[in-house]
Amino acid sequence: MRRIQSILYSILVIIFMVSCEIQEDFEYESSTTPDAGKFEGSALDYIKNDESLSLLNKAINISKLEDLFQTNEIRTFVCPNDKAFNDYFKQKGYESLEEIPVEILRSILRYHVAKGYYYTHDPEFMDVDKLIEFDTEEGIPMFFSHNSNFQIQINGGTKQIITVYISNIRPDNGVIHITTKIAEYQP
């Protein structure tokens, strides 16, 4: 019985060795390649293709701010997902996007577009909990930082700190960070 097991084991080892591919030159490839998170297209293109951002896409259309999300200028786009909008409706007493006055909706969206590029892998932003101030398209500052787990936080040091849900998506015109809350500057 032992001899049969030894023979079977030897056969399996030979089959395994024959089926292995011989690789001439082996190069280590990091999982954090420069293309990780890269998206070919504008921030608006990304938003239109992400089902979790359908209310943001609709808000952009209602407020006629498509150009802001297609700009050729590099921006940091803070993108509230559908949960963020639904929570905002409950908090403010709205039933839908259509009930929000267009000027308020435009203000909300312009605040979520920062003039600059906050990407956590940028050596300039490696310090933990260091607040970096950016002007927004609304003219109100937005602060970015990240904690020791490299989770991006928005408006640290204020009454409303938001931890980013998905970060570092890089469309052609900047970087996208997805949140589960709508950011409101509350010093």
TORKOL-4160 file (C-alpha; in steps of 0.2 Angstrom, whole numbers, padded with zeros to 4 digits, m for minus):
187
<pt num="1" X="0000" Y="0000" Z="0000"/>
<pt num="2" X="0014" Y="0012" Z="0004"/>
<pt num="3" X="0023" Y="0008" Z="m0012"/>
<pt num="4" X="0007" Y="0012" Z="m0022"/>
<pt num="5" X="0006" Y="0029" Z="m0013"/>
<pt num="6" X="0024" Y="0033" Z="m0016"/>
<pt num="7" X="0022" Y="0029" Z="m0035"/>
<pt num="8" X="0006" Y="0039" Z="m0036"/>
<pt num="9" X="0015" Y="0054" Z="m0027"/>
<pt num="10" X="0030" Y="0052" Z="m0039"/>
<pt num="11" X="0018" Y="0053" Z="m0054"/>
<pt num="12" X="0009" Y="0068" Z="m0047"/>
<pt num="13" X="0026" Y="0077" Z="m0044"/>
<pt num="14" X="0032" Y="0073" Z="m0062"/>
<pt num="15" X="0015" Y="0079" Z="m0070"/>
<pt num="16" X="0016" Y="0095" Z="m0060"/>
<pt num="17" X="0034" Y="0098" Z="m0065"/>
<pt num="18" X="0031" Y="0095" Z="m0083"/>
<pt num="19" X="0016" Y="0106" Z="m0083"/>
<pt num="20" X="0026" Y="0121" Z="m0075"/>
<pt num="21" X="0031" Y="0134" Z="m0088"/>
<pt num="22" X="0049" Y="0139" Z="m0088"/>
<pt num="23" X="0051" Y="0158" Z="m0087"/>
<pt num="24" X="0067" Y="0165" Z="m0094"/>
<pt num="25" X="0067" Y="0182" Z="m0086"/>
<pt num="26" X="0057" Y="0186" Z="m0071"/>
<pt num="27" X="0053" Y="0204" Z="m0066"/>
<pt num="28" X="0044" Y="0209" Z="m0051"/>
<pt num="29" X="0029" Y="0219" Z="m0055"/>
<pt num="30" X="0022" Y="0229" Z="m0041"/>
<pt num="31" X="0003" Y="0228" Z="m0038"/>
<pt num="32" X="0003" Y="0247" Z="m0036"/>
<pt num="33" X="0007" Y="0251" Z="m0054"/>
<pt num="34" X="0006" Y="0269" Z="m0061"/>
<pt num="35" X="m0010" Y="0264" Z="m0070"/>
<pt num="36" X="m0019" Y="0258" Z="m0054"/>
<pt num="37" X="m0035" Y="0268" Z="m0053"/>
<pt num="38" X="m0032" Y="0277" Z="m0070"/>
<pt num="39" X="m0048" Y="0280" Z="m0079"/>
<pt num="40" X="m0048" Y="0285" Z="m0098"/>
<pt num="41" X="m0061" Y="0299" Z="m0099"/>
<pt num="42" X="m0066" Y="0314" Z="m0089"/>
<pt num="43" X="m0074" Y="0314" Z="m0072"/>
<pt num="44" X="m0091" Y="0316" Z="m0080"/>
<pt num="45" X="m0088" Y="0301" Z="m0090"/>
<pt num="46" X="m0083" Y="0291" Z="m0074"/>
<pt num="47" X="m0099" Y="0298" Z="m0065"/>
<pt num="48" X="m0110" Y="0293" Z="m0080"/>
<pt num="49" X="m0103" Y="0275" Z="m0079"/>
<pt num="50" X="m0104" Y="0272" Z="m0061"/>
<pt num="51" X="m0121" Y="0266" Z="m0055"/>
<pt num="52" X="m0118" Y="0272" Z="m0037"/>
<pt num="53" X="m0117" Y="0290" Z="m0043"/>
<pt num="54" X="m0133" Y="0290" Z="m0053"/>
<pt num="55" X="m0140" Y="0304" Z="m0042"/>
<pt num="56" X="m0124" Y="0314" Z="m0044"/>
<pt num="57" X="m0126" Y="0313" Z="m0063"/>
<pt num="58" X="m0144" Y="0318" Z="m0062"/>
<pt num="59" X="m0139" Y="0333" Z="m0051"/>
<pt num="60" X="m0126" Y="0338" Z="m0063"/>
<pt num="61" X="m0138" Y="0338" Z="m0077"/>
<pt num="62" X="m0152" Y="0347" Z="m0067"/>
<pt num="63" X="m0139" Y="0361" Z="m0062"/>
<pt num="64" X="m0132" Y="0361" Z="m0080"/>
<pt num="65" X="m0114" Y="0359" Z="m0073"/>
<pt num="66" X="m0108" Y="0346" Z="m0086"/>
<pt num="67" X="m0094" Y="0358" Z="m0091"/>
<pt num="68" X="m0087" Y="0359" Z="m0073"/>
<pt num="69" X="m0085" Y="0340" Z="m0073"/>
<pt num="70" X="m0078" Y="0339" Z="m0091"/>
<pt num="71" X="m0065" Y="0353" Z="m0088"/>
<pt num="72" X="m0048" Y="0351" Z="m0095"/>
<pt num="73" X="m0041" Y="0359" Z="m0079"/>
<pt num="74" X="m0035" Y="0347" Z="m0066"/>
<pt num="75" X="m0047" Y="0346" Z="m0052"/>
<pt num="76" X="m0051" Y="0335" Z="m0036"/>
<pt num="77" X="m0069" Y="0329" Z="m0038"/>
<pt num="78" X="m0077" Y="0324" Z="m0022"/>
<pt num="79" X="m0092" Y="0313" Z="m0028"/>
<pt num="80" X="m0106" Y="0310" Z="m0016"/>
<pt num="81" X="m0114" Y="0293" Z="m0020"/>
<pt num="82" X="m0133" Y="0289" Z="m0020"/>
<pt num="83" X="m0133" Y="0285" Z="m0001"/>
<pt num="84" X="m0126" Y="0303" Z="0002"/>
<pt num="85" X="m0139" Y="0311" Z="m0008"/>
<pt num="86" X="m0153" Y="0300" Z="0000"/>
<pt num="87" X="m0147" Y="0305" Z="0017"/>
<pt num="88" X="m0146" Y="0323" Z="0012"/>
<pt num="89" X="m0164" Y="0322" Z="0007"/>
<pt num="90" X="m0170" Y="0315" Z="0024"/>
<pt num="91" X="m0159" Y="0328" Z="0033"/>
<pt num="92" X="m0165" Y="0343" Z="0024"/>
<pt num="93" X="m0183" Y="0337" Z="0021"/>
<pt num="94" X="m0183" Y="0335" Z="0002"/>
<pt num="95" X="m0191" Y="0320" Z="m0007"/>
<pt num="96" X="m0180" Y="0321" Z="m0023"/>
<pt num="97" X="m0167" Y="0331" Z="m0032"/>
<pt num="98" X="m0180" Y="0341" Z="m0041"/>
<pt num="99" X="m0186" Y="0349" Z="m0025"/>
<pt num="100" X="m0169" Y="0356" Z="m0021"/>
<pt num="101" X="m0168" Y="0374" Z="m0028"/>
<pt num="102" X="m0156" Y="0374" Z="m0043"/>
<pt num="103" X="m0145" Y="0387" Z="m0035"/>
<pt num="104" X="m0143" Y="0377" Z="m0019"/>
<pt num="105" X="m0139" Y="0362" Z="m0030"/>
<pt num="106" X="m0126" Y="0371" Z="m0040"/>
<pt num="107" X="m0118" Y="0378" Z="m0024"/>
<pt num="108" X="m0117" Y="0360" Z="m0017"/>
<pt num="109" X="m0109" Y="0353" Z="m0033"/>
<pt num="110" X="m0097" Y="0368" Z="m0035"/>
<pt num="111" X="m0091" Y="0365" Z="m0017"/>
<pt num="112" X="m0087" Y="0347" Z="m0021"/>
<pt num="113" X="m0074" Y="0352" Z="m0035"/>
<pt num="114" X="m0058" Y="0358" Z="m0028"/>
<pt num="115" X="m0045" Y="0367" Z="m0038"/>
<pt num="116" X="m0030" Y="0356" Z="m0037"/>
<pt num="117" X="m0025" Y="0338" Z="m0036"/>
<pt num="118" X="m0026" Y="0328" Z="m0020"/>
<pt num="119" X="m0019" Y="0311" Z="m0023"/>
<pt num="120" X="m0013" Y="0301" Z="m0008"/>
<pt num="121" X="0001" Y="0294" Z="m0017"/>
<pt num="122" X="0009" Y="0311" Z="m0021"/>
<pt num="123" X="0024" Y="0313" Z="m0010"/>
<pt num="124" X="0019" Y="0331" Z="m0005"/>
<pt num="125" X="0004" Y="0323" Z="0004"/>
<pt num="126" X="0012" Y="0309" Z="0014"/>
<pt num="127" X="0011" Y="0317" Z="0031"/>
<pt num="128" X="m0003" Y="0309" Z="0041"/>
<pt num="129" X="m0016" Y="0321" Z="0047"/>
<pt num="130" X="m0009" Y="0336" Z="0039"/>
<pt num="131" X="m0023" Y="0347" Z="0033"/>
<pt num="132" X="m0021" Y="0353" Z="0015"/>
<pt num="133" X="m0032" Y="0368" Z="0010"/>
<pt num="134" X="m0039" Y="0369" Z="m0008"/>
<pt num="135" X="m0050" Y="0382" Z="m0015"/>
<pt num="136" X="m0066" Y="0375" Z="m0022"/>
<pt num="137" X="m0076" Y="0381" Z="m0037"/>
<pt num="138" X="m0089" Y="0388" Z="m0024"/>
<pt num="139" X="m0075" Y="0399" Z="m0017"/>
<pt num="140" X="m0076" Y="0391" Z="0000"/>
<pt num="141" X="m0061" Y="0381" Z="0006"/>
<pt num="142" X="m0060" Y="0362" Z="0007"/>
<pt num="143" X="m0047" Y="0353" Z="0018"/>
<pt num="144" X="m0040" Y="0336" Z="0013"/>
<pt num="145" X="m0029" Y="0325" Z="0024"/>
<pt num="146" X="m0027" Y="0306" Z="0027"/>
<pt num="147" X="m0026" Y="0296" Z="0043"/>
<pt num="148" X="m0013" Y="0283" Z="0047"/>
<pt num="149" X="m0023" Y="0270" Z="0037"/>
<pt num="150" X="m0022" Y="0282" Z="0022"/>
<pt num="151" X="m0041" Y="0285" Z="0022"/>
<pt num="152" X="m0044" Y="0302" Z="0015"/>
<pt num="153" X="m0053" Y="0314" Z="0026"/>
<pt num="154" X="m0062" Y="0329" Z="0021"/>
<pt num="155" X="m0063" Y="0345" Z="0031"/>
<pt num="156" X="m0053" Y="0338" Z="0046"/>
<pt num="157" X="m0054" Y="0350" Z="0061"/>
<pt num="158" X="m0071" Y="0356" Z="0057"/>
<pt num="159" X="m0089" Y="0351" Z="0063"/>
<pt num="160" X="m0091" Y="0339" Z="0048"/>
<pt num="161" X="m0077" Y="0327" Z="0045"/>
<pt num="162" X="m0080" Y="0315" Z="0030"/>
<pt num="163" X="m0070" Y="0299" Z="0027"/>
<pt num="164" X="m0069" Y="0295" Z="0009"/>
<pt num="165" X="m0077" Y="0279" Z="0004"/>
<pt num="166" X="m0067" Y="0276" Z="m0012"/>
<pt num="167" X="m0052" Y="0286" Z="m0017"/>
<pt num="168" X="m0039" Y="0290" Z="m0030"/>
<pt num="169" X="m0049" Y="0286" Z="m0046"/>
<pt num="170" X="m0039" Y="0296" Z="m0059"/>
<pt num="171" X="m0049" Y="0302" Z="m0074"/>
<pt num="172" X="m0040" Y="0312" Z="m0087"/>
<pt num="173" X="m0044" Y="0329" Z="m0078"/>
<pt num="174" X="m0039" Y="0325" Z="m0060"/>
<pt num="175" X="m0044" Y="0313" Z="m0046"/>
<pt num="176" X="m0060" Y="0307" Z="m0039"/>
<pt num="177" X="m0064" Y="0303" Z="m0021"/>
<pt num="178" X="m0081" Y="0295" Z="m0018"/>
<pt num="179" X="m0090" Y="0299" Z="m0002"/>
<pt num="180" X="m0106" Y="0293" Z="0007"/>
<pt num="181" X="m0110" Y="0310" Z="0014"/>
<pt num="182" X="m0112" Y="0327" Z="0005"/>
<pt num="183" X="m0099" Y="0339" Z="0011"/>
<pt num="184" X="m0104" Y="0355" Z="0019"/>
<pt num="185" X="m0091" Y="0367" Z="0026"/>
<pt num="186" X="m0095" Y="0369" Z="0045"/>
<pt num="187" X="m0080" Y="0378" Z="0053"/>
